[in-house]
Amino acid sequence: MKAFSTLALAAVIATVALPASAQFSKPEDAIKYRQSALSVMGTHFGRLGAMANGKIPFDAKSAQESAEIVAFMAKLPWSGFGTGTDGGKAKPEIWKEQAKFHDLSGKMEAETVKLNAAAKTGNLDNLKAAFGPAANSCKSCHDSFRNK
């Protein structure tokens, strides 16, 4: 039931996300949108990391559900980084170094697709192998563009 609720939430967000940049009447709305998308993604990524690092028992079904959500959510936050939406935990460099930001976000999206494929195998070793590069792709962007 919990997984269904999470997937339902993700579907609602996806429906709203397509015209996301047009729906932000205030910069604060964009900031809240991107932070929400990244928070959901981070929660499920954390569950995968806990399994990959042996902190919780590996559960293939749960890993598959979380990885699917991570891959889906990885597509959403970027429309919340439009011009004039600086603030939150985002460093101003995002708007000064757009090419680098887009490159790193694209790499992260690609790694989450690989992570999702690895989780679908139901094999912990495959999950572990894909988790590291995905985590590094997140870290690269955070190191460059996120305030602590």
C-alpha positions in Angstrom: 0.0 0.0 0.0 2.8 2.4 0.9 4.5 1.7 -2.5 1.2 2.3 -4.3 0.8 5.7 -2.4 4.3 6.7 -3.4 3.7 5.8 -7.0 0.4 7.6 -7.0 2.1 10.7 -5.7 4.8 10.4 -8.4 2.1 10.1 -11.0 0.4 13.3 -9.8 3.6 15.2 -9.8 4.3 14.0 -13.3 1.0 15.2 -14.5 1.7 18.6 -13.0 5.4 18.7 -14.0 5.0 19.0 -17.8 4.0 22.6 -17.7 5.8 23.2 -14.5 7.7 26.4 -15.4 4.5 28.0 -16.5 2.8 27.2 -13.2 5.2 29.1 -10.9 3.6 32.4 -10.1 6.3 33.2 -7.6 10.0 32.1 -7.3 9.2 30.5 -3.9 6.8 28.2 -5.7 9.6 27.0 -8.0 11.9 26.5 -5.1 9.3 24.5 -3.2 8.6 22.4 -6.3 12.2 21.5 -6.9 13.0 20.8 -3.2 9.9 18.6 -3.0 10.9 16.6 -6.1 14.5 16.2 -4.8 13.3 15.2 -1.3 11.1 12.4 -2.6 14.0 11.2 -4.8 16.4 11.5 -1.9 14.2 9.4 0.4 14.0 6.5 -2.0 17.7 6.9 -3.0 18.5 6.6 0.7 16.6 3.4 1.0 18.6 2.0 -1.9 21.8 3.1 -0.3 20.9 1.5 2.9 20.4 -1.8 1.1 23.5 -1.4 -1.0 25.6 -0.7 2.1 24.2 -3.5 4.2 22.5 -1.2 6.7 19.1 -2.8 6.1 18.3 -6.2 4.6 18.1 -6.3 0.8 14.5 -6.5 -0.4 14.3 -6.9 -4.1 10.7 -5.7 -4.4 11.3 -2.6 -2.3 14.6 -1.9 -4.2 12.7 -2.1 -7.5 10.0 0.2 -6.3 12.4 2.8 -4.9 14.7 2.7 -8.0 11.7 3.2 -10.2 10.6 6.3 -8.2 14.2 7.6 -8.2 14.5 7.3 -12.0 11.1 9.0 -12.5 11.7 11.8 -10.0 15.1 12.5 -11.5 13.4 14.1 -14.5 11.3 16.5 -12.5 13.2 19.1 -10.5 14.9 20.9 -13.3 12.0 23.1 -14.4 12.1 24.6 -10.9 15.5 26.1 -11.6 14.4 28.8 -14.0 15.7 32.4 -14.2 14.8 34.3 -11.1 14.3 31.2 -8.9 17.6 31.4 -7.0 17.4 30.6 -3.4 16.8 27.7 -1.2 19.8 25.4 -1.0 20.8 26.3 -4.6 24.1 28.2 -5.1 24.0 31.1 -7.5 26.5 29.3 -9.7 23.6 27.3 -11.1 22.5 30.3 -13.1 26.1 31.4 -14.0 27.2 27.9 -15.1 24.1 26.6 -16.9 26.0 24.3 -19.2 27.8 22.5 -16.4 24.6 22.3 -14.4 22.7 20.8 -17.3 25.5 18.4 -18.0 25.6 17.2 -14.3 21.9 16.9 -14.1 21.8 14.9 -17.3 24.5 12.5 -16.0 22.5 12.0 -12.8 19.4 11.2 -14.8 21.3 8.7 -16.9 22.8 7.0 -13.8 19.3 6.7 -12.2 18.1 4.9 -15.3 21.0 2.5 -14.9 20.2 2.1 -11.2 16.6 1.3 -12.0 17.7 -1.3 -14.5 20.0 -2.9 -12.0 17.3 -3.0 -9.3 15.0 -4.7 -11.8 17.3 -7.6 -11.9 16.6 -8.4 -8.3 20.3 -8.9 -7.6 22.0 -7.1 -4.7 25.4 -7.1 -6.5 23.9 -5.4 -9.5 22.3 -2.8 -7.2 25.6 -2.2 -5.5 27.5 -1.8 -8.8 25.0 0.8 -10.0 24.5 2.6 -6.7 28.1 4.0 -6.5 28.0 5.8 -9.9 24.5 7.1 -9.2 25.6 8.4 -5.8 28.7 10.0 -7.3 26.6 11.8 -9.9 24.4 13.3 -7.2 27.5 14.3 -5.2 29.1 16.0 -8.2 26.1 18.3 -8.6 25.8 18.9 -4.9 29.5 19.7 -4.5 29.2 22.3 -7.3 25.7 23.7 -6.9 24.2 23.0 -3.5 24.7 25.0 -0.3 25.2 22.9 2.7 
